[in-house]
């Protein structure tokens, strides 16, 4: 799926927003989580858990008793990098 296609599916005004997410320079607005999950074909709970791991690693670690998340740039949109 192209950035333009994903932007259209999630209601993003500009497809460049997808690029910003892929490089860790943006965040999915919480009120759009369900739209993103639907567009990506995944349960909303899984999407939120994944983005929380990157956006708020301390809370993620506390809630899920997990190892701290890596500090690599997030890919919350679930898109593949080239």
Secondary structure, DSSP 8 states (H G I E B T S, - for coil): --HHHHHHHHT-S-THHHHHHHTTS----GGGHHHHHHHHTS-HHHHHHHHHHHH-HHHHHHHHT------S---TT-----
